């Protein structure tokens, strides 16, 4: 029995010795390799768990994780690569149980690449039943230059915004000098209420807002400082003079984004504003700092990327004094690009003046080059107010205006009315079914295809000859004639014809523009098809697109897609109809203006030679007998072929605006 117990004890002892002999010492290589893998995956919590006890005493897990996350996020670290070359053999720890490994770190940041080499020390630590290697971490693991107690600073350099000029180098949106009106608080204290009341009246800023400016903490700290209240254009000399007469008021000069053409080009130029909370994520990804300005409408938005340039960034270590600041990475700013557009500011102003504040729009193109000469909309706003400040109550009044002065109209779609009749004519002629000299028998002012139309009829505007040619139909704007032509073509041919003018297609206009459309449903073979033939039905075309379609008749059947930037490649052209078809329509459109019976004959303006078509779009709701009417006129000069204008005015007839367009042609004569 004793022998058996001794043998059992012997076997057990040998087993324990064998286990002890088989347990391998901890590997520093494996420990640091795991740490590096976690680092590359930015698993900071796991990294902390591998730190030495001494390091963990110096920084909490929460602080460690937060510091890494915050710094990497702020510098926009990406493509992080931490590497170390594994030794072939396990190194022996020194007397303190330490092993060191060289490692490399590289990453891309908002200031460019950051790359450095460093050395990590791992220390052998005894735990209850085992030994492990922990990393002696310090701040230089984040950036080589970073020491305990120092901070990482990130500074941006905002680029100078590029300027926008017209084809003749006239300023449209530039960085110009303005007058900044403000007060020195200590100089108004003796009669503050009276002075603020006077200043409020002159600058049209509420007393409440003035007091907010004066109650800012930095103002309260030092009342001898100049407090800016409102900036105004240099042209407002009388206002500046009146303000300077008020006690304590001072005027300084500063640079702001200004728009010399104001209201007349507001929807064209757009404006800039400060980045808002909802913009930050999008624009931070593009390299913007949080306090920059962006274009939010018009050309400022269209060319934002080119105008803005590139923000410069510097990542540095902020030491205990300025001399110890150390730069880690730096990317210089790149100023924005100047943009010259095809706009002719003279035409722009003329058209805006002719709109005279009525709700409407006008577009001007060069009919043979496709250059966009003007994009106007009315009523309007002053884009300078977005950078200099609105008068008290002005923004609310504009925002509440039913005619929507903040919204551009030239890129929205409307019913084209009779201005689509030349397109119907061109489609039918190109199809080959229409002889321009053939006479169509039309009797009376009303017509319907058959009894299936019930009580609905197509109506002529005025009596005409019972036998009508294409030319006469365009001169008199005969609804019945063009309704019949659409029915003769049939829905498929008519639809495809309109699509050849890119109506109902996606068109990449240089200025964001709503796509035009043919109908909300199938055209069929009845009333909708007939109405569409003379521009009613459900047709929706933007004035910009409508102007483009008329380049076809001024350009031997080739429609030219508009351009907006000077020195662009040759414009794209679409061969819509043959030169012969274009010539027939062009000749008829000339007579719409020159013939005493033409709808565009009056008022007669001497010295111009133009071809064009009027239109009155009726906007009736379901079951309504009458509704709002929009007047339209599209015309181009036939002698020089360098100006094409499409104008639309709401709540007006075409006769109300024909003279407006003709005056611009007259005034643009050499």
C-alpha positions as CSV (number, residue, x, y, z in Angstrom):
1,X,0.0,0.0,0.0
2,X,2.8,2.4,0.9
3,X,4.6,1.4,-2.3
4,X,1.5,2.4,-4.4
5,X,1.2,5.8,-2.7
6,X,4.9,6.5,-3.3
7,X,4.5,5.6,-7.0
8,X,1.5,7.9,-7.3
9,X,3.3,10.7,-5.7
10,X,6.3,10.1,-8.0
11,X,4.2,10.2,-11.2
12,X,2.3,13.3,-10.1
13,X,5.6,15.1,-9.3
14,X,7.0,14.2,-12.7
15,X,3.9,15.4,-14.5
16,X,4.1,18.8,-12.7
17,X,7.8,19.1,-13.6
18,X,7.0,18.3,-17.2
19,X,4.3,21.0,-17.3
20,X,6.7,23.5,-15.9
21,X,9.3,22.6,-18.4
22,X,6.8,22.9,-21.3
23,X,5.4,26.4,-20.5
24,X,7.2,28.9,-22.8
25,X,8.2,32.4,-21.7
26,X,6.2,35.4,-23.0
27,X,7.1,36.7,-26.4
28,X,7.8,40.5,-26.7
29,X,7.7,40.1,-30.5
30,X,4.2,38.7,-30.4
31,X,3.0,41.2,-27.8
32,X,4.1,44.2,-29.9
33,X,2.9,42.6,-33.1
34,X,-0.6,42.4,-31.6
35,X,-0.3,46.0,-30.4
36,X,0.6,47.2,-33.9
37,X,-2.3,45.3,-35.4
38,X,-4.8,46.9,-33.0
39,X,-3.2,50.3,-33.7
40,X,-3.7,49.9,-37.5
41,X,-7.3,49.0,-36.8
42,X,-7.6,51.9,-34.4
43,X,-8.9,49.7,-31.7
44,X,-7.7,52.0,-29.0
45,X,-9.4,50.2,-26.1
46,X,-7.5,47.0,-26.9
47,X,-4.3,49.0,-27.2
48,X,-4.8,50.3,-23.7
49,X,-5.2,46.8,-22.3
50,X,-1.6,46.1,-23.6
51,X,0.0,49.0,-21.9
52,X,2.4,48.5,-19.0
53,X,1.0,49.0,-15.4
54,X,3.2,52.1,-15.0
55,X,1.6,53.7,-18.2
56,X,-1.9,52.8,-17.1
57,X,-1.3,54.6,-13.8
58,X,-0.4,57.8,-15.7
59,X,-3.4,57.8,-18.0
60,X,-6.9,56.3,-17.7
61,X,-8.4,54.1,-20.3
62,X,-11.1,56.7,-21.1
63,X,-8.4,59.5,-21.5
64,X,-6.2,57.3,-23.7
65,X,-9.0,56.3,-26.0
66,X,-10.5,59.8,-26.2
67,X,-7.1,61.4,-26.9
68,X,-6.3,59.1,-29.8
69,X,-9.9,59.4,-31.3
70,X,-10.0,63.2,-31.0
71,X,-6.6,63.8,-32.5
72,X,-7.0,61.4,-35.3
73,X,-10.5,62.8,-36.1
74,X,-9.4,66.4,-35.9
75,X,-6.4,65.9,-38.3
76,X,-8.6,63.6,-40.5
77,X,-6.2,60.8,-40.2
78,X,-6.6,58.1,-42.9
79,X,-4.6,55.4,-44.5
80,X,-2.9,54.8,-41.2
81,X,0.1,52.3,-41.5
82,X,2.1,51.3,-38.4
83,X,4.8,48.8,-39.1
84,X,7.7,47.1,-37.4
85,X,10.2,44.6,-38.7
86,X,10.0,41.4,-36.6
87,X,13.5,40.2,-35.4
88,X,14.4,36.7,-36.4
89,X,15.0,35.8,-32.8
90,X,13.3,36.7,-29.5
91,X,15.4,39.4,-27.9
92,X,16.6,39.0,-24.3
93,X,15.2,41.6,-21.9
94,X,17.7,43.8,-20.0
95,X,18.1,43.9,-16.3
96,X,14.9,46.0,-15.9
97,X,13.0,43.4,-18.0
98,X,12.8,45.8,-21.0
99,X,12.9,45.1,-24.7
100,X,12.8,47.9,-27.4
101,X,11.6,47.7,-31.0
102,X,11.8,50.4,-33.7
103,X,8.6,51.1,-35.6
104,X,7.3,53.4,-38.3
105,X,4.0,55.4,-38.6
106,X,2.6,57.0,-41.7
107,X,-0.9,58.5,-42.3
108,X,-2.6,61.0,-44.6
109,X,-4.0,64.1,-42.9
110,X,-5.8,67.3,-43.9
111,X,-2.3,68.9,-44.0
112,X,-0.7,66.2,-46.1
113,X,1.3,63.1,-45.2
114,X,2.7,62.6,-41.7
115,X,5.4,60.0,-41.4
116,X,7.9,59.3,-38.6
117,X,10.0,56.6,-37.0
118,X,10.1,55.9,-33.3
119,X,11.0,53.3,-30.7
120,X,8.7,51.4,-28.4
121,X,9.8,49.9,-25.1
122,X,8.0,46.9,-23.7
123,X,8.5,45.8,-20.1
124,X,8.1,42.3,-18.7
125,X,5.5,42.4,-16.0
126,X,4.8,39.6,-13.5
127,X,1.1,38.8,-12.9
128,X,-0.4,36.2,-10.5
129,X,0.4,33.1,-12.5
130,X,2.2,34.5,-15.5
131,X,4.4,37.1,-17.1
132,X,3.5,39.4,-19.9
133,X,5.0,42.3,-21.9
134,X,3.3,45.7,-21.6
135,X,4.0,48.7,-23.8
136,X,5.6,51.8,-22.1
137,X,3.4,54.3,-24.1
138,X,4.1,58.0,-24.3
139,X,2.6,60.9,-26.4
140,X,5.3,60.6,-29.1
141,X,3.5,57.5,-30.3
142,X,0.8,59.8,-31.6
143,X,3.3,62.3,-33.2
144,X,7.0,62.1,-32.8
145,X,7.3,65.7,-31.6
146,X,4.5,65.5,-29.1
147,X,5.6,65.5,-25.4
148,X,3.7,65.2,-22.2
149,X,1.7,68.3,-21.3
150,X,1.8,69.6,-24.9
151,X,-1.2,69.9,-27.3
152,X,-1.8,69.4,-31.0
153,X,-3.0,72.5,-32.8
154,X,-4.7,72.6,-36.2
155,X,-4.8,75.9,-38.1
156,X,-6.4,76.7,-41.4
157,X,-5.5,79.3,-44.0
158,X,-8.6,80.3,-45.9
159,X,-8.0,80.8,-49.6
160,X,-9.0,84.0,-51.4
161,X,-12.2,83.4,-53.3
162,X,-11.9,83.7,-57.1
163,X,-13.9,86.5,-58.8
164,X,-16.5,86.3,-61.5
165,X,-16.5,88.6,-64.5
166,X,-18.6,88.9,-67.7
167,X,-17.5,88.5,-71.3
168,X,-16.3,92.1,-71.3
169,X,-14.5,91.8,-67.9
170,X,-17.2,93.7,-66.0
171,X,-17.3,92.6,-62.4
172,X,-20.2,90.3,-61.4
173,X,-19.0,88.9,-58.1
174,X,-15.8,90.2,-56.7
175,X,-13.8,90.8,-53.4
176,X,-14.3,94.5,-53.0
177,X,-13.9,97.3,-50.5
178,X,-16.9,98.3,-48.4
179,X,-17.5,100.7,-45.6
180,X,-17.9,99.2,-42.2
181,X,-19.9,101.4,-39.8
182,X,-19.6,101.0,-36.1
183,X,-19.3,102.7,-32.7
184,X,-16.8,103.0,-29.8
185,X,-19.0,102.2,-26.7
186,X,-17.2,104.5,-24.3
187,X,-17.9,107.5,-26.7
188,X,-21.7,106.9,-26.7
189,X,-22.2,106.1,-23.0
190,X,-23.2,109.7,-22.1
191,X,-26.2,109.7,-24.4
192,X,-26.5,106.0,-25.3
193,X,-30.3,105.7,-25.8
194,X,-30.5,108.8,-28.1
195,X,-27.5,107.7,-30.2
196,X,-28.7,104.2,-30.6
197,X,-32.1,105.5,-31.7
198,X,-30.5,107.7,-34.4
199,X,-28.2,104.9,-35.5
200,X,-31.1,102.5,-35.8
201,X,-33.0,104.9,-38.0
202,X,-30.0,105.6,-40.3
203,X,-28.7,102.0,-40.7
204,X,-32.2,100.4,-40.5
205,X,-31.0,98.1,-37.7
206,X,-33.2,97.5,-34.7
207,X,-32.2,99.0,-31.3
208,X,-32.4,95.5,-29.9
209,X,-29.8,94.2,-32.4
210,X,-27.6,97.2,-31.7
211,X,-27.7,96.5,-28.0
212,X,-26.9,92.8,-28.6
213,X,-23.7,93.9,-30.5
214,X,-22.7,96.2,-27.6
215,X,-23.4,93.6,-24.9
216,X,-21.0,91.0,-26.3
217,X,-18.4,89.9,-23.7
218,X,-15.4,91.2,-25.6
219,X,-17.0,94.6,-25.9
220,X,-17.8,94.7,-22.2
221,X,-14.2,93.8,-21.4
222,X,-12.8,96.8,-23.4
223,X,-15.3,99.5,-24.3
224,X,-12.6,101.5,-26.1
225,X,-12.7,99.0,-29.0
226,X,-14.4,99.7,-32.3
227,X,-17.6,97.6,-32.6
228,X,-18.7,97.0,-36.2
229,X,-22.5,97.3,-36.7
230,X,-23.2,97.2,-40.5
231,X,-21.2,97.2,-43.7
232,X,-22.5,99.2,-46.7
233,X,-21.4,99.6,-50.4
234,X,-19.0,102.3,-51.2
235,X,-21.7,103.8,-53.4
236,X,-23.9,104.6,-50.4
237,X,-22.0,107.9,-49.7
238,X,-25.0,109.8,-48.3
239,X,-25.7,107.1,-45.7
240,X,-22.1,107.0,-44.6
241,X,-22.1,110.8,-44.3
242,X,-25.3,110.7,-42.2
243,X,-23.9,108.0,-39.9
244,X,-20.6,109.8,-39.3
245,X,-22.5,112.8,-38.0
246,X,-23.7,110.7,-35.1
247,X,-21.7,110.9,-31.9
248,X,-19.3,107.9,-31.4
249,X,-19.8,106.5,-34.9
250,X,-16.7,105.5,-36.9
251,X,-16.2,104.2,-40.4
252,X,-13.5,101.8,-41.4
253,X,-12.8,99.8,-44.6
254,X,-12.9,96.1,-45.1
255,X,-13.0,93.6,-47.9
256,X,-16.3,91.7,-48.6
257,X,-17.8,89.7,-51.4
258,X,-19.8,92.3,-53.5
259,X,-22.1,92.1,-56.4
260,X,-21.9,95.3,-58.5
261,X,-25.0,94.6,-60.5
262,X,-27.2,94.0,-57.5
263,X,-30.8,93.0,-58.2
264,X,-30.4,92.8,-62.0
265,X,-28.1,89.8,-61.7
266,X,-29.0,88.4,-58.4
267,X,-30.4,85.0,-59.6
268,X,-27.5,84.7,-62.0
269,X,-24.6,85.4,-59.6
270,X,-26.2,84.0,-56.4
271,X,-24.5,84.8,-53.2
272,X,-22.3,83.3,-50.5
273,X,-23.0,82.6,-46.8
274,X,-21.3,81.0,-43.8
275,X,-21.2,77.3,-43.5
276,X,-24.1,76.1,-41.3
277,X,-24.3,73.1,-39.0
278,X,-26.0,70.9,-41.7
279,X,-23.2,71.8,-44.2
280,X,-20.2,70.9,-42.0
281,X,-19.9,67.2,-42.7
282,X,-20.2,67.6,-46.5
283,X,-17.7,70.4,-46.7
284,X,-15.3,69.1,-44.1
285,X,-14.9,66.1,-46.4
286,X,-13.9,68.6,-49.2
287,X,-11.2,70.1,-47.0
288,X,-13.1,73.2,-45.8
289,X,-12.7,74.7,-42.3
290,X,-15.8,75.2,-40.3
291,X,-15.9,79.0,-40.5
292,X,-15.6,79.4,-44.3
293,X,-18.2,80.7,-46.7
294,X,-19.8,78.8,-49.6
295,X,-21.8,79.7,-52.7
296,X,-25.4,78.6,-52.2
297,X,-27.1,79.9,-55.4
298,X,-26.3,81.0,-58.9
299,X,-22.8,81.1,-60.4
300,X,-21.4,81.2,-56.8
301,X,-22.8,77.7,-56.3
302,X,-22.3,76.4,-59.9
303,X,-18.5,77.2,-59.8
304,X,-18.0,76.7,-56.0
305,X,-15.2,74.2,-56.3
306,X,-13.2,76.4,-58.7
307,X,-14.0,79.7,-56.9
308,X,-13.2,78.4,-53.5
309,X,-9.7,77.0,-54.2
310,X,-8.1,74.8,-51.5
311,X,-7.9,75.5,-47.8
312,X,-4.4,75.5,-46.3
313,X,-3.8,73.5,-43.1
314,X,-1.0,73.3,-40.6
315,X,-0.7,70.7,-37.8
316,X,1.7,71.7,-35.1
317,X,2.6,71.0,-31.5
318,X,1.7,73.8,-29.2
319,X,4.3,74.0,-26.5
320,X,4.5,75.9,-23.3
321,X,5.6,79.0,-25.1
322,X,5.6,80.1,-28.8
323,X,9.2,79.3,-29.3
324,X,8.6,75.7,-28.7
325,X,5.8,75.3,-31.3
326,X,6.8,72.6,-33.7
327,X,5.2,72.0,-37.2
328,X,4.2,68.4,-38.0
329,X,2.7,68.9,-41.4
330,X,1.6,71.8,-43.6
331,X,-0.3,72.2,-46.8
332,X,-0.4,75.7,-48.3
333,X,-3.6,77.3,-49.4
334,X,-4.5,77.5,-53.1
335,X,-6.5,80.6,-53.9
336,X,-9.7,80.2,-56.0
337,X,-9.8,80.5,-59.7
338,X,-11.2,83.5,-61.5
339,X,-14.1,82.7,-63.7
340,X,-15.1,84.6,-66.9
341,X,-18.6,83.9,-68.1
342,X,-20.3,84.5,-71.4
343,X,-22.8,86.8,-69.9
344,X,-23.1,90.3,-71.3
345,X,-24.0,92.5,-68.3
346,X,-25.4,95.2,-70.6
347,X,-28.0,92.8,-72.0
348,X,-28.6,91.5,-68.5
349,X,-29.4,94.9,-67.1
350,X,-31.6,95.9,-70.1
351,X,-33.7,92.8,-69.8
352,X,-34.1,93.2,-66.1
353,X,-35.1,96.8,-66.6
354,X,-37.8,95.8,-69.1
355,X,-39.3,93.3,-66.7
356,X,-39.9,96.3,-64.4
357,X,-40.5,94.3,-61.2
358,X,-43.3,92.2,-62.7
359,X,-43.0,88.4,-62.0
360,X,-41.2,87.0,-65.0
361,X,-37.9,86.1,-66.6
362,X,-35.8,86.6,-69.7
363,X,-33.0,84.6,-71.2
364,X,-30.6,85.8,-73.9
365,X,-28.4,83.5,-76.0
366,X,-26.0,84.1,-79.0
367,X,-28.0,82.0,-81.5
368,X,-25.0,80.8,-83.5
369,X,-22.5,80.2,-80.8
370,X,-24.7,79.1,-77.9
371,X,-23.1,81.6,-75.5
372,X,-25.5,82.5,-72.7
373,X,-25.7,86.3,-72.7
374,X,-28.3,86.9,-69.9
375,X,-30.3,85.0,-67.3
376,X,-32.7,87.4,-65.5
377,X,-35.6,86.9,-63.1
378,X,-38.0,89.3,-61.5
379,X,-38.9,90.3,-58.8
380,X,-35.4,90.1,-57.3
381,X,-33.3,90.8,-54.2
382,X,-30.0,92.4,-53.6
383,X,-27.3,89.7,-53.1
384,X,-25.1,92.2,-51.3
385,X,-27.5,92.0,-48.4
386,X,-26.4,88.4,-47.8
387,X,-22.9,89.6,-47.1
388,X,-23.5,93.1,-45.8
389,X,-26.8,92.5,-43.9
390,X,-30.5,93.1,-44.6
391,X,-32.3,96.2,-43.4
392,X,-34.6,95.5,-40.5
393,X,-37.6,93.5,-41.6
394,X,-36.4,93.3,-45.2
395,X,-35.6,89.6,-45.4
396,X,-39.0,88.7,-43.9
397,X,-40.8,90.8,-46.4
398,X,-38.9,89.2,-49.3
399,X,-39.4,85.7,-48.0
400,X,-43.1,86.3,-47.6
401,X,-43.6,87.8,-51.1
402,X,-46.0,85.6,-53.1
403,X,-43.9,86.3,-56.3
404,X,-40.9,84.6,-54.7
405,X,-38.1,87.1,-55.3
406,X,-35.5,84.6,-54.0
407,X,-36.4,82.0,-56.6
408,X,-34.9,82.1,-60.1
409,X,-37.5,81.6,-62.9
410,X,-35.4,81.2,-66.0
411,X,-34.5,77.6,-65.0
412,X,-38.0,76.5,-63.9
413,X,-40.6,75.0,-66.3
414,X,-43.7,76.7,-67.6
415,X,-46.4,76.1,-70.3
416,X,-44.8,77.5,-73.5
417,X,-48.1,78.5,-75.1
418,X,-47.9,79.3,-78.8
419,X,-44.1,79.7,-78.8
420,X,-44.1,75.9,-79.4
421,X,-45.9,76.2,-82.7
422,X,-42.7,76.7,-84.7
423,X,-41.5,73.4,-83.2
424,X,-44.7,71.6,-84.2
425,X,-44.2,73.1,-87.7
426,X,-40.6,71.9,-87.9
427,X,-41.5,68.4,-86.7
428,X,-44.3,68.1,-89.4
429,X,-42.1,69.5,-92.2
430,X,-39.2,67.2,-91.3
431,X,-41.6,64.2,-91.2
432,X,-42.5,65.0,-94.8
433,X,-46.3,65.0,-94.4
434,X,-46.6,68.8,-94.4
435,X,-46.4,70.9,-97.6
436,X,-45.8,74.5,-96.4
437,X,-47.7,75.9,-99.3
438,X,-50.7,73.5,-98.9
439,X,-53.9,75.2,-97.7
440,X,-55.7,73.8,-94.7
441,X,-59.5,74.4,-94.7
442,X,-60.6,75.7,-91.4
443,X,-64.0,77.2,-90.9
444,X,-65.0,79.2,-87.9
445,X,-63.4,79.9,-84.5
446,X,-63.9,76.5,-82.9
447,X,-63.1,73.0,-84.0
448,X,-63.2,69.5,-82.6
449,X,-61.9,66.3,-84.1
450,X,-65.2,64.4,-83.6
451,X,-68.1,64.0,-81.2
452,X,-65.9,62.0,-78.8
453,X,-64.5,65.3,-77.6
454,X,-67.9,66.1,-76.1
455,X,-68.2,69.8,-75.3
456,X,-64.5,70.5,-75.8
457,X,-63.2,72.5,-78.8
458,X,-59.9,74.0,-79.9
459,X,-60.5,77.8,-80.3
460,X,-58.9,80.3,-82.6
461,X,-58.0,83.6,-81.1
462,X,-59.4,85.7,-84.0
463,X,-61.1,85.1,-87.3
464,X,-58.9,84.1,-90.2
465,X,-59.2,83.0,-93.8
466,X,-60.9,79.6,-94.3
467,X,-57.9,78.4,-96.2
468,X,-54.7,78.6,-94.2
469,X,-51.0,77.8,-95.2
470,X,-48.2,77.1,-92.7
471,X,-46.9,80.7,-93.0
472,X,-50.3,82.2,-92.4
473,X,-50.9,79.8,-89.4
474,X,-47.7,81.1,-87.8
475,X,-48.5,84.7,-88.6
476,X,-52.0,84.5,-87.0
477,X,-51.0,81.9,-84.4
478,X,-53.8,79.6,-85.4
479,X,-54.5,77.1,-82.7
480,X,-56.7,74.9,-84.8
481,X,-54.1,74.5,-87.5
482,X,-51.4,73.3,-85.2
483,X,-53.8,71.1,-83.2
484,X,-54.6,69.3,-86.5
485,X,-50.9,69.0,-87.4
486,X,-50.1,67.2,-84.1
487,X,-53.1,64.9,-84.7
488,X,-51.9,64.2,-88.3
489,X,-48.4,63.3,-87.0
490,X,-49.8,61.0,-84.3
491,X,-48.5,60.7,-80.7
492,X,-45.4,58.7,-81.5
493,X,-44.0,61.0,-84.2
494,X,-45.0,64.1,-82.3
495,X,-43.4,62.9,-79.1
496,X,-40.2,61.9,-80.9
497,X,-40.1,65.2,-82.7
498,X,-40.3,67.1,-79.4
499,X,-37.6,64.8,-78.0
500,X,-35.4,65.7,-81.0
501,X,-35.5,69.2,-79.4
502,X,-34.5,67.5,-76.2
503,X,-37.9,68.2,-74.6
504,X,-38.6,65.4,-72.2
505,X,-34.9,64.5,-72.1
506,X,-32.2,65.0,-69.5
507,X,-30.2,68.0,-70.6
508,X,-27.0,69.0,-69.0
509,X,-27.4,72.8,-69.0
510,X,-24.4,74.8,-67.7
511,X,-26.8,76.4,-65.1
512,X,-28.9,73.9,-63.0
513,X,-32.2,73.8,-64.9
514,X,-35.4,71.7,-64.5
515,X,-35.9,69.2,-67.2
516,X,-38.7,70.0,-69.7
517,X,-41.5,67.5,-70.1
518,X,-44.0,66.6,-72.8
519,X,-46.9,65.2,-70.6
520,X,-47.7,63.4,-67.4
521,X,-49.2,60.5,-69.3
522,X,-49.5,59.1,-72.8
523,X,-50.4,61.7,-75.4
524,X,-52.9,59.4,-77.0
525,X,-54.8,60.5,-80.1
526,X,-57.3,63.0,-78.8
527,X,-57.5,66.3,-76.9
528,X,-54.1,66.1,-75.1
529,X,-52.2,65.5,-78.3
530,X,-54.2,68.3,-80.1
531,X,-53.6,70.8,-77.3
532,X,-49.9,69.9,-77.1
533,X,-49.6,70.8,-80.8
534,X,-50.2,74.5,-80.0
535,X,-48.4,74.6,-76.7
536,X,-51.1,73.9,-74.2
537,X,-51.8,70.4,-72.8
538,X,-49.2,69.4,-70.2
539,X,-46.1,70.7,-72.0
540,X,-43.6,72.2,-69.6
541,X,-40.5,73.9,-70.9
542,X,-38.0,76.2,-69.1
543,X,-37.3,79.6,-70.7
544,X,-33.6,78.6,-70.9
545,X,-34.6,75.4,-72.9
546,X,-37.1,77.3,-75.0
547,X,-34.5,79.8,-76.0
548,X,-32.2,76.9,-77.0
549,X,-34.8,75.3,-79.3
550,X,-35.0,78.6,-81.4
551,X,-31.3,78.4,-82.2
552,X,-32.4,75.7,-84.6
553,X,-34.1,78.2,-86.9
554,X,-31.3,80.7,-86.7
555,X,-28.7,78.1,-87.3
556,X,-29.8,76.1,-90.4
557,X,-31.5,73.3,-88.4
558,X,-28.8,72.8,-85.8
559,X,-29.7,73.4,-82.2
560,X,-26.9,74.6,-80.1
561,X,-26.6,73.7,-76.4
562,X,-25.9,76.8,-74.3
563,X,-22.5,77.5,-72.8
564,X,-21.8,79.7,-69.8
565,X,-18.0,79.8,-69.4
566,X,-15.7,81.7,-71.8
567,X,-13.1,79.8,-73.7
568,X,-14.9,76.5,-73.4
569,X,-14.6,74.0,-76.2
570,X,-16.8,74.3,-79.2
571,X,-20.5,74.0,-78.2
572,X,-22.4,70.8,-78.8
573,X,-24.9,70.9,-81.6
574,X,-27.8,68.7,-82.3
575,X,-29.1,68.4,-85.9
576,X,-32.8,68.6,-85.4
577,X,-34.1,69.4,-88.9
578,X,-32.7,70.0,-92.3
579,X,-31.5,73.4,-93.4
580,X,-34.5,73.6,-95.8
581,X,-37.0,73.0,-93.0
582,X,-35.2,75.6,-90.8
583,X,-35.3,78.1,-93.6
584,X,-39.1,77.7,-94.1
585,X,-39.8,78.2,-90.4
586,X,-37.3,81.1,-90.2
587,X,-39.0,82.9,-93.1
588,X,-42.4,82.5,-91.5
589,X,-41.2,83.7,-88.1
590,X,-39.8,86.8,-89.8
591,X,-43.2,87.6,-91.1
592,X,-44.8,87.1,-87.7
593,X,-43.0,90.3,-86.9
594,X,-42.9,92.2,-90.2
595,X,-46.4,91.4,-91.5
596,X,-49.1,93.9,-90.3
597,X,-51.2,90.9,-89.5
598,X,-48.5,89.2,-87.4
599,X,-49.0,88.7,-83.7
600,X,-45.6,90.3,-83.0
601,X,-46.0,93.2,-85.5
602,X,-46.9,95.8,-82.9
603,X,-45.4,97.9,-81.5
604,X,-43.3,98.7,-84.5
605,X,-39.7,99.4,-83.6
606,X,-37.6,100.8,-86.5
607,X,-34.1,99.8,-87.2
608,X,-34.3,96.2,-86.2
609,X,-34.8,93.0,-88.2
610,X,-36.0,90.1,-86.1
611,X,-37.9,86.8,-86.4
612,X,-40.0,85.5,-83.5
613,X,-43.1,84.0,-82.1
614,X,-45.5,85.2,-79.4
615,X,-47.3,83.0,-77.0
616,X,-50.0,83.2,-74.3
617,X,-50.1,80.3,-72.0
618,X,-53.4,79.7,-70.2
619,X,-53.1,78.1,-66.8
620,X,-56.5,76.8,-66.1
621,X,-57.3,74.3,-63.4
622,X,-59.6,71.3,-63.9
623,X,-63.1,72.5,-64.7
624,X,-62.1,76.2,-64.9
625,X,-63.2,78.4,-67.8
626,X,-60.4,80.9,-67.2
627,X,-57.1,81.1,-65.4
628,X,-53.8,83.0,-65.1
629,X,-52.2,83.9,-68.4
630,X,-48.5,84.1,-69.0
631,X,-47.2,86.1,-71.9
632,X,-44.2,84.9,-73.9
633,X,-42.1,86.2,-76.8
634,X,-39.1,84.4,-78.3
635,X,-37.1,86.3,-81.0
636,X,-33.7,86.6,-82.7
637,X,-32.2,89.2,-85.0
638,X,-32.0,87.9,-88.6
639,X,-29.4,90.4,-89.9
640,X,-26.6,89.9,-87.5
641,X,-27.7,86.7,-85.8
642,X,-26.0,87.6,-82.5
643,X,-28.9,87.9,-80.1
644,X,-31.8,85.6,-79.2
645,X,-34.2,86.5,-76.4
646,X,-36.9,84.5,-74.7
647,X,-39.1,86.5,-72.3
648,X,-42.0,85.3,-70.1
649,X,-44.1,87.5,-67.9
650,X,-46.8,86.1,-65.5
651,X,-50.3,87.5,-65.6
652,X,-49.7,89.2,-68.9
653,X,-50.4,88.6,-72.6
654,X,-47.8,88.3,-75.3
655,X,-48.7,91.7,-76.6
656,X,-47.7,93.2,-73.2
657,X,-44.1,92.0,-73.6
658,X,-43.4,92.1,-77.4
659,X,-42.4,95.8,-77.1
660,X,-40.1,95.1,-74.2
661,X,-38.1,92.6,-76.2
662,X,-38.0,94.8,-79.2
663,X,-36.5,97.7,-77.2
664,X,-33.6,95.5,-76.2
665,X,-32.9,94.6,-79.8
666,X,-33.0,98.2,-80.7
667,X,-30.8,99.3,-77.9
668,X,-28.2,96.6,-78.7
669,X,-27.9,97.8,-82.3
670,X,-24.3,98.9,-83.1
